[in-house]
């Protein structure tokens, strides 16, 4: 039977492991953003919108956890650069629809293919895992994320 101290040590070790991966990923995210003339919030916005091609600005803010002012400034820069299109939502002039421009889609593909960028570096790290390791890691991460989201919801936090 596992003692209380052993369980605490195991959870602490796993928490440190997640923190270490996140810290190292952010190092590559910052490097990739800077090398492409982006701020980290701008990079986060592009990578969040990319799979959907378009998104309401409010939803984008909920997904990225960026403060409204940071989000607005980052979106302004991306629109000025021609990577994002922005227009009012029909019937709701307070909502803004953001969509990737053709130039933005090409830019994202270029970023994702950069040899020393976060995408290629992470892909190489994943390729060092066996298929089984990858599947088990995904399963374990989903289980932990689902538990944490449920706890946050119980505590009245918005988990969108």
VMD Tcl script that draws the C-alpha trace (Angstrom):
set ca {
  {0.00 0.00 0.00}
  {1.31 3.40 -0.98}
  {1.92 5.78 1.90}
  {0.61 9.35 1.87}
  {4.17 10.62 1.45}
  {4.82 8.33 -1.55}
  {1.61 9.52 -3.25}
  {2.55 13.15 -2.63}
  {6.05 12.56 -4.01}
  {4.64 10.86 -7.13}
  {2.22 13.72 -7.85}
  {4.95 16.30 -7.21}
  {7.31 14.48 -9.55}
  {4.65 14.37 -12.29}
  {3.75 18.04 -11.76}
  {7.43 18.98 -12.11}
  {7.61 16.88 -15.27}
  {4.66 18.78 -16.81}
  {6.20 22.08 -15.74}
  {9.54 21.13 -17.31}
  {7.92 20.19 -20.64}
  {5.85 23.39 -20.62}
  {8.91 25.53 -19.79}
  {10.90 24.01 -22.63}
  {8.01 24.27 -25.09}
  {7.62 27.96 -24.23}
  {11.32 28.48 -24.91}
  {10.79 27.16 -28.46}
  {7.50 29.06 -28.86}
  {9.26 32.33 -27.95}
  {12.12 31.57 -30.33}
  {9.74 30.67 -33.17}
  {7.62 33.78 -32.57}
  {10.60 36.14 -32.50}
  {12.20 34.59 -35.59}
  {8.96 35.24 -37.48}
  {8.44 38.81 -36.28}
  {5.61 37.87 -33.92}
  {4.92 38.39 -30.25}
  {4.02 35.25 -28.26}
  {0.35 36.39 -28.07}
  {0.29 36.83 -31.87}
  {1.81 33.39 -32.35}
  {-0.76 31.89 -29.93}
  {-3.61 33.56 -31.81}
  {-2.46 32.26 -35.19}
  {-1.97 28.72 -33.89}
  {-5.36 28.76 -32.16}
  {-7.24 29.97 -35.23}
  {-5.30 27.79 -37.72}
  {-7.27 24.53 -37.34}
  {-10.61 26.38 -37.58}
  {-9.69 29.03 -40.21}
  {-12.04 31.48 -38.46}
  {-13.23 32.31 -34.97}
  {-15.13 34.94 -33.00}
  {-12.69 37.16 -31.11}
  {-14.42 36.44 -27.78}
  {-13.96 32.67 -28.29}
  {-10.34 33.25 -29.19}
  {-9.82 35.13 -25.93}
  {-11.40 32.27 -23.97}
  {-9.17 29.69 -25.65}
  {-5.91 31.64 -25.33}
  {-6.55 33.15 -21.86}
  {-5.16 36.44 -23.15}
  {-6.40 39.62 -21.47}
  {-8.75 41.64 -23.72}
  {-6.26 44.48 -24.25}
  {-3.42 42.08 -25.15}
  {-5.75 40.18 -27.48}
  {-6.92 43.38 -29.20}
  {-3.38 44.69 -29.71}
  {-2.14 41.34 -31.01}
  {-5.11 41.00 -33.39}
  {-4.56 44.58 -34.64}
  {-0.95 43.71 -35.52}
  {-1.97 40.51 -37.31}
  {-4.65 42.35 -39.29}
  {-2.18 45.11 -40.24}
  {0.33 42.46 -41.37}
  {-2.35 40.94 -43.58}
  {-2.37 37.54 -41.84}
  {-5.85 37.91 -40.34}
  {-9.10 39.37 -41.62}
  {-11.46 41.01 -39.16}
  {-15.09 41.93 -39.69}
  {-18.14 42.57 -37.56}
  {-20.49 39.67 -37.06}
  {-23.72 40.27 -38.96}
  {-26.48 41.14 -36.53}
  {-24.08 41.74 -33.63}
  {-21.84 44.73 -34.17}
  {-20.03 44.11 -30.86}
  {-18.69 40.71 -32.01}
  {-15.72 40.47 -34.35}
  {-15.19 37.53 -36.71}
  {-11.52 36.74 -37.28}
  {-10.37 34.61 -40.17}
  {-7.03 33.60 -41.62}
  {-6.20 35.33 -44.86}
  {-4.56 33.35 -47.65}
  {-1.32 35.11 -46.70}
  {-1.88 34.00 -43.09}
  {-2.41 30.36 -44.09}
  {0.84 30.37 -46.07}
  {2.66 32.06 -43.17}
  {1.46 29.40 -40.71}
  {2.56 26.57 -43.01}
  {5.97 28.23 -43.32}
  {6.27 28.48 -39.51}
  {5.25 24.86 -39.06}
  {7.95 23.67 -41.48}
  {10.84 25.70 -40.02}
  {13.64 23.31 -39.14}
  {14.50 24.64 -35.67}
  {11.01 25.91 -34.85}
  {8.74 24.57 -32.15}
  {6.68 22.42 -34.54}
  {9.56 20.50 -36.10}
  {11.40 20.23 -32.77}
  {8.33 18.83 -31.04}
  {7.66 16.46 -33.93}
  {11.20 15.10 -33.54}
  {10.65 14.62 -29.82}
  {7.38 12.75 -30.46}
  {9.05 10.57 -33.09}
  {11.49 9.41 -30.40}
  {8.53 7.73 -28.65}
  {7.12 4.39 -29.63}
  {3.56 4.34 -30.91}
  {2.46 2.71 -27.65}
  {4.25 5.34 -25.53}
  {2.58 8.08 -27.54}
  {-0.88 6.52 -27.17}
  {-0.42 5.99 -23.42}
  {0.85 9.54 -22.96}
  {-2.15 10.95 -24.84}
  {-4.51 8.80 -22.79}
  {-2.91 9.81 -19.48}
  {-2.84 13.51 -20.41}
  {-6.51 13.38 -21.42}
  {-7.41 11.72 -18.12}
  {-5.55 14.37 -16.11}
  {-6.93 17.26 -18.21}
  {-10.49 15.95 -17.89}
  {-10.12 15.63 -14.11}
  {-8.66 19.13 -13.76}
  {-11.39 20.65 -15.97}
  {-14.09 18.94 -13.89}
  {-12.54 20.26 -10.67}
  {-12.32 23.78 -12.12}
  {-15.99 23.58 -13.17}
  {-16.96 22.41 -9.65}
  {-15.17 25.46 -8.29}
  {-17.11 27.75 -10.62}
  {-14.29 28.49 -13.08}
  {-14.90 28.81 -16.80}
  {-12.94 26.03 -18.54}
  {-13.63 26.93 -22.19}
}
mol new
graphics top color blue
foreach p $ca { graphics top sphere $p radius 0.5 }
foreach p [lrange $ca 0 end-1] q [lrange $ca 1 end] { graphics top cylinder $p $q radius 0.2 }
display resetview
